Amino acid sequence: MDVETHLAAVEQALIAMRRSQSRRALAELAVPAFEVLDVIEAAERSGVQATVSGVAAALHVDQPRASKLVTSAVDAGLVARVADKADGRRVLLVRTPRGRATSAELHRARQAACAAAMADWTDEERVAFAGLLTRFVAVFGAR
């Protein structure tokens, strides 16, 4: 296969993956409040304070939409708004204990879905796929 054929295959795989996520495999996990949880957790892992602006940037939505998504997560008891101790005018977002538990449940469910999809793969295939996909997403997502 030539480069164009490979690129077309990757594009079609991305389209199929997005459709399957919205319709079946991970649809029950594609709740907007869960996306907010994922953003806040990623901020925590990188040592960055989560804000509504950060959620907007990470989810590629405008500020009003991000604010609505955060409010949904707050109303669900998954996220809390707290005042920034360094700047009282600034509001930070943190996961509540329920939000942390939900994040853990989401990780288990997503990983189970991935495990099922790769059930007949060898360990070497899983390792190679994880490395290549992680590398692809790091570059693809940065653009």
C-alpha positions in Angstrom: 0.0 0.0 0.0 1.2 3.5 -0.7 1.1 6.5 1.7 -2.3 7.8 0.4 -3.9 4.4 0.9 -2.5 4.2 4.5 -3.8 7.7 5.2 -7.2 6.9 3.8 -7.3 3.7 5.9 -6.5 5.7 9.1 -9.1 8.3 8.3 -11.8 5.7 7.7 -10.8 3.9 11.0 -11.1 7.2 12.8 -14.6 7.8 11.3 -15.7 4.3 12.2 -14.3 4.7 15.8 -16.2 7.9 16.3 -19.4 6.4 15.0 -19.1 3.3 17.2 -18.4 5.5 20.2 -21.4 7.6 19.6 -23.7 4.6 18.9 -22.5 1.6 20.8 -19.2 0.6 22.3 -18.7 3.7 24.6 -22.0 5.6 24.1 -23.0 5.2 27.7 -19.7 6.7 28.7 -20.0 9.7 26.4 -21.8 12.0 28.8 -20.8 15.7 28.7 -20.2 15.7 32.5 -17.8 12.8 32.0 -15.8 14.9 29.4 -15.4 17.6 32.1 -14.2 15.0 34.6 -11.6 13.8 32.0 -10.3 17.4 31.5 -10.0 18.1 35.2 -8.3 14.7 35.8 -5.8 15.5 33.0 -5.1 18.9 34.5 -4.5 17.3 37.9 -2.1 14.8 36.4 -0.1 17.6 34.7 -0.1 19.8 37.8 -2.3 22.5 36.2 -5.3 24.0 37.9 -8.5 23.3 36.1 -10.8 26.2 35.2 -13.8 26.8 32.9 -11.4 28.4 30.4 -9.3 25.3 30.5 -12.3 23.1 29.9 -13.3 25.2 27.0 -9.9 24.9 25.4 -9.6 21.2 26.0 -13.0 20.4 24.6 -12.7 23.0 21.8 -15.9 24.7 22.8 -16.7 28.4 23.6 -16.7 29.7 27.1 -20.6 29.7 27.5 -20.8 26.1 26.4 -17.9 25.1 28.7 -19.7 26.9 31.6 -22.9 24.9 30.9 -20.9 21.6 30.8 -19.2 22.4 34.1 -22.5 23.4 35.7 -23.9 20.0 34.6 -20.9 18.2 36.2 -21.4 20.3 39.4 -25.1 19.6 39.5 -24.3 15.9 39.2 -22.1 16.1 42.2 -19.0 15.2 40.2 -17.2 18.5 40.3 -16.9 21.4 42.8 -16.0 25.0 42.2 -13.5 26.4 44.7 -12.0 29.8 45.1 -8.3 30.1 44.1 -6.4 30.8 47.3 -3.9 32.9 45.4 -6.5 34.9 43.5 -10.0 35.0 45.1 -11.6 36.2 41.9 -10.5 33.0 40.1 -12.6 29.9 40.3 -10.9 26.5 40.2 -12.6 23.1 39.4 -11.9 20.0 41.4 -13.3 16.5 41.3 -15.5 15.6 44.3 -15.1 12.2 45.9 -18.0 11.1 43.8 -16.3 12.5 40.7 -13.1 10.6 41.5 -15.0 7.4 42.0 -16.8 8.1 38.7 -13.5 8.7 36.9 -12.3 5.3 38.2 -15.4 3.6 37.0 -15.1 5.2 33.6 -11.5 4.1 33.3 -12.5 0.5 34.2 -15.4 0.5 31.6 -13.3 2.1 28.8 -10.4 -0.3 29.5 -12.8 -3.3 29.5 -14.2 -2.1 26.1 -10.6 -1.9 24.8 -9.7 -5.3 26.2 -12.7 -6.9 24.5 -11.8 -5.3 21.2 -8.2 -6.6 21.5 -9.1 -10.0 23.1 -7.5 -12.0 20.4 -4.4 -9.8 20.0 -1.0 -10.9 21.1 0.8 -9.1 23.9 3.2 -7.7 21.3 0.3 -6.4 19.2 -1.2 -4.6 22.2 2.1 -3.1 23.1 2.8 -1.9 19.6 -0.8 -0.5 19.2 -0.6 1.3 22.5 2.7 2.9 21.6 1.7 3.9 18.1 -1.8 5.1 19.1 -0.4 7.2 22.0 2.2 8.7 19.7 -0.4 9.4 17.0 -2.9 11.1 19.4 -0.1 13.2 21.0 0.7 14.7 17.6 -2.8 14.6 16.1 -4.3 16.3 19.2 -1.7 19.0 19.3 -2.7 20.4 15.9 
